[in-house]
Amino acid sequence: MSAAGDAHRVAPVRPRPTRVEPGRVPAPRGPHPDGRTHVLVAVGTDKHPFDRLVDWLRDWHGEVAGEVVLTVQHGHTRADGLPDAVPFLGHAELQTAMAGADLVVCHGGPATILEARRHGHMPIVVPRDPTRGEHVDDHQLLFARRLGAAGLVALCESRQELLDALAAGRADRSRFAVTVDAEAVEGQRAAVRRVGSIVEELVAEAAQRRHRPWWRPWRGPGPNGRRNR
């Protein structure tokens, strides 16, 4: 690993370690002793950089650094200028980070969204955009838009939408919290999986349309002299 990569392996700030046993949901969060808003950002493990989201957060953090604790899991994206940045989080580390966060911002990955909701968060989702080189296709956009329309995530597709959501979350942290009901967790997972299946079908259909030839093969005249169709 390069020296630059080592420089970013800074342990994220987790002031309230919370032990989360497998299959169990965490207890409701209370105010942090330091009075600051703790924000966890997860961009996932995709090899494509997500500079757009990290740049937005870097600029925002420069304005609210004294009032916010920002932990960024940045993956393959550079995170210069962010003090509590770590490339990747193991499963147990992610559970602890989500349990201790007030707000969760993430990419449009289904697994990350599910984990955030399991921990009682309405995730603030910025989906990766393939036209910006952030992913190979538009499945995150389709997936996040469907979940946003269903009220399962707070969808942000622009810098201003993200800033507005963060401001709203800091003013009222309960705005991006969901009731954690152990009996409803599997129902939530099933609902998100259903939406994911629909989006996968839409992506497959779009791929077929992109590769469908615009011409029809010539079959020659039939026995009656007319063109076969």
N, C-alpha and C positions, 0 to 999 in steps of 0.2 A: 504493500500500500504506500502511496506517496506521502510526503511530509504534509502536504495540504490536506490529504484525507485524514491523517492522524490528528491534525489540528482541530478537526470538527468532532472528534470523539469525546465530547464533553458530556458527562452524565447529566441528564435532564433533572430539573428541580422537581422533587416530589415531596412536598412538606408534610403530607398526611399519608404515610404508607398504609395501604389498606389490603389486607389479605383476602383474596378472592378465591374461594375454593371452586374447583371445576364443577360446572353445572348449577352453580348458585349465583344469585344476583346480589349486588352490593347493597349495603344499607344506604338510606338517603343521605346526601351530602349536607353538611352544615357550613357556615361561613368559615373562611380561612382565618387563622389567628393574625396573619399579617394584613388582613383587610384588602388584599389585592385580588384581582380577577385572574384565575389560573386558566390559561388557554392551551390546549393540546392541538397540534396540527400534525396530520399524518398524510403524506403524499403517496404512500404505498411503496412497492418494490419494483415497479415497472422500470425498464432500462431507459425509457425516454425521460429527459429532464422536464421538470415542471417549473421552469424559471418564473413564469408569469405569476403563479400563486405565491412563491417565495418572495419575489420582489415586492408584491403588494404588501405582504406581511412585514417585510423589513422596513418599508417606508412607514407603515402604521405603527410599528413598535418604536420607531424613533420618536414618535410623538407622545406615546403613552408608557414609556419604559418604566417610569416610577410607579405606575398604577397597575401594571400587568406583569404577570410571570408567563412568559411565552416559551413553550417547549415545542421544537419542530423536529419531527422525524422526516428528514429530507431525501432519503434514498440516494438516487443518482443525480440529484440536483445540488448545485453549489449553494452553500448557506453562509457565505461570508457576512460578517457583521451581526450575526445572530448568536448571542451568548450561550443559550441552552439548546444547541442543535446536535442531533445524533443521527447518523445515517440510517440505522435500522434498530428496531425494537423486537426482542423476542416475544413470544406469546405472553409469558408471565409479566414481562415488563410493560407490555401494552395494556394488560388488564389493570395493573397498578396505576399506570398513567391515566387511563380513562376513569378509574374510580376516584382519582384525586382531582380531576379537572372540573372546572365550572362550565366551560364551553369546549366543544370539539369541532374543529374545522378539518375537513378531509376531502380527498378526491372522490370520484364517483365509483369506487370499487365496492361491490356488494358485500364482501366480507368485512371491510372496515365499517361500513354503514350498519350492518347487523350488530357488530360488537358495540358500536356507540349506542345504539338503541337498547341493547341488552343492559347497558350500564346507566340507563335512564336519561340519555342525551337525545335531543332532537338535533342531529348533526347538521352543521352548516356546510353544505356540499358545493364545491367548485369542480365540476367535471372537466376531465382532460379533453382538449380539442385537437383532433387529428390534423386540422388545417394549419395548426401552429407547431406541428411536430411533437405533440405531447402524447400521442398514442398512435396505434396502427389503424384504428377505425373509430367510428362514432358511437360505439356501444355505450360508453359512459354517459355521453350526452343524452341518448335515448333513455337509458335507465334512470338517470337522475331526473329528467323531465317528467317521466311517469310517476316517480316517487314524490316529486314536488307537487304534482297535480293531486296526488292522493293524500297530501299532508303528512307524509312520513319523513320528509327532510325539508330543510330550508335551502332552497336552490338559489345559488348566486352565480351568474354567468358574466358579471362585470365587476370591475374594481369597486364602483360605488355601491353596488348591491352588497358586496362583502363588507365594506366599511359600515354601511347602514345596519347590517345584521350584527356586527361586533358591537356597535354602539348600543343597539337595543339590548343585546345580551348583557352588557356591562351595567346598563341601567336597571334591568330586571332579569336576573339570572334564571328565574323560573320560566321565562318565555321560551327557552330552548331546553326545557326539561320535559320528560314524559314519565308517566306513571309506570313504575316497574312492577309488574304483576307476574309472579313466577308461573302461574297457570297460563298466562297469555303469551309468554315468550315464544313457545312453539308456534302459536297462531301467527305472531308477528313474522317469525322466520318463514312460515309457509306463504304468507302474503307477499313478502319480498321475493321469495323464490318464484312465485307465480308471475310477478311482474318481470323478473329476470328472464323467465322463459319466453314471455311475449316479446321482450326486447331482442332476445337472441333470434327469434323468428323474423322480426323486422329487419335485423342486420343481414340475415341470410337472404331474405327476399331482395334487399337492396343490392347485395353482391350479385345475385342472379340477374337483376335488371342491368347492372353495369356491364356484365359479360354477355348479355343477350345480343346476337347479331341483328343489325338493322335491316339486313337483306333477307329475302326468301330464296332458297335454292330453286333453280330452274329444273322442272321435271319433264319438260318437253311436251309435245302435243299428244293427246289421247287418241284412241281409235277413231273418234268422230271428228278429229282435226282440231278439237278445242284443247286449250292448255289445262293440264292437270293442276289441281290446287292441293 
